Amino acid sequence: MKPSRRKFIHSALWTTAGISVIGPSQIAWSKANTVIKARSIWDIPTPALLIDREAMERNLRKMKSFLSATNAGLRPHTKTHKSPAIAKMQMDYGAVGVCAAKVSEAEVMLAGGLQDILITSPIVTADKIKRVMALASQSDRIRLVVDRQENVRDLNEAAKAAGVDLSVMIDLRLGWIRTGIDHGKPAMDLLKAIDRSSNLRFYGIQAYAGPVQHVRGFDHRKEASEKALAPAQQLKKEIMKAGYQEPILSVGGTGTYSIDAALEGVTDIQAGSYLFMDVDYLMIGGKAGALYTDFEPSLYVLSTAISQPQPGSITIDAGGKSFSKDKKPQLKDITGVEYSFAGDEHGILKLTDPSKEILVGDKLLLLISHCDPTINLYDNYHVYAGEEVQEVWPVAGRGKSQ
Ligand SMILES: Cc1ncc(COP(=O)(O)O)c(C=O)c1O
């Protein structure tokens, strides 16, 4: 928290030195060529999305060093950050490729310089298949998942017409109903259909156990993930027994990365949230206790206290347009305060027993409730170290959910 009184002194000092806090003389250009209007995080207009660069880099290093001791690589999901700049950092930290949820997200990644991109949702309509072929004509490492025979046929026809070879993976259904084909005969028949297709290359299996990521308690999660992934391991064995080259087996997320990377046959982990963490993930519990601390929070929303109609609570300028509403955000470094949504534009902090005084005008950092949908609400990240804004990065894939 930066008390408003201190902010006024700070502003006065800048003014004394003949420099306005956010004026033309202060404007600097980041490497990404984006204007930085504030030098201190406390001068950023709120609500704003902030990355603690050092914490994010510690998360990148931690994932890299953990996976380097296993047989699995990282294929991070860019649906979390929607930023080619961050995806490139992940590649610099040893990722084998990246994931994108939808075609439009993959388009942003390719335009941003990424080449190895797995689209993790089936693409079935003619318009989007056409867009995929345009991507595949620019990179031979665009990869798609399929879970039905008709889709194999449509993709092959489109690939033939476009003169490209397309890399495809079997999307395996794992005990929950979202996408995917069942293991055993249905999956093996799909493999044969891919194999018969002149312009499709079989690359591997995607087996994402979504609900398992948030099972509370490490031991419960381990049991659930091992059970969920057993059919995928079995399918991989059957495929190899049938004489195919070893397929990749791409699984998991932030909640199960350490469990899944130890499983036989797993080649890559699709984690996304590990980079930033959020309240939702902190609560799932880890090996060490009630909080999941394998990675540390590095993403915050900066908000201002703007009104105090009555004692005991204070209103801030960040509501449903600033945080995803499926969980509640929490204040950074201040306990005894509870956030509740007060409409689109506002949140109310109940000051039960605040460990620090909060006054109207104060700026506050809040931990993100749920990172992916929150990031999608912002145009930019303010990247900072200490309290200094270093760069502003666009959320280039914002709104790209097509
Ligand atoms: C297919 C797929 N893989 C990986 C992930 C990444 O999960 P997480 O953000 O929990 O690491 C997701 C997230 O929803 C996903 O849908």
Ligand as a Chemical Component Dictionary entry (heavy atoms), coordinates in Angstrom:
data_LIG
# 
_chem_comp.id                   LIG 
_chem_comp.type                 NON-POLYMER 
_chem_comp.pdbx_formal_charge   0 
_chem_comp.three_letter_code    LIG 
# 
loop_
_chem_comp_atom.comp_id 
_chem_comp_atom.atom_id 
_chem_comp_atom.alt_atom_id 
_chem_comp_atom.type_symbol 
_chem_comp_atom.charge 
_chem_comp_atom.model_Cartn_x 
_chem_comp_atom.model_Cartn_y 
_chem_comp_atom.model_Cartn_z 
_chem_comp_atom.pdbx_ordinal 
LIG C1 C1 C 0 -5.991 -27.792 -22.317 1  
LIG C2 C2 C 0 -5.364 -27.037 -21.180 2  
LIG N1 N1 N 0 -4.075 -27.283 -20.876 3  
LIG C3 C3 C 0 -3.447 -26.612 -19.880 4  
LIG C4 C4 C 0 -4.111 -25.646 -19.128 5  
LIG C5 C5 C 0 -3.306 -24.876 -18.099 6  
LIG O1 O1 O 0 -3.725 -24.984 -16.834 7  
LIG P1 P1 P 0 -3.181 -24.099 -15.641 8  
LIG O2 O2 O 0 -3.458 -22.654 -15.915 9  
LIG O3 O3 O 0 -4.017 -24.611 -14.560 10 
LIG O4 O4 O 0 -1.745 -24.357 -15.472 11 
LIG C6 C6 C 0 -5.454 -25.390 -19.396 12 
LIG C7 C7 C 0 -6.194 -24.423 -18.580 13 
LIG O5 O5 O 0 -7.382 -24.328 -18.523 14 
LIG C8 C8 C 0 -6.096 -26.094 -20.455 15 
LIG O6 O6 O 0 -7.381 -25.855 -20.780 16 
# 
loop_
_chem_comp_bond.comp_id 
_chem_comp_bond.atom_id_1 
_chem_comp_bond.atom_id_2 
_chem_comp_bond.value_order 
_chem_comp_bond.pdbx_ordinal 
LIG C1 C2 SING 1  
LIG C2 N1 SING 2  
LIG C2 C8 DOUB 3  
LIG N1 C3 DOUB 4  
LIG C3 C4 SING 5  
LIG C4 C5 SING 6  
LIG C4 C6 DOUB 7  
LIG C5 O1 SING 8  
LIG O1 P1 SING 9  
LIG P1 O2 DOUB 10 
LIG P1 O3 SING 11 
LIG P1 O4 SING 12 
LIG C6 C7 SING 13 
LIG C6 C8 SING 14 
LIG C7 O5 DOUB 15 
LIG C8 O6 SING 16 
# 
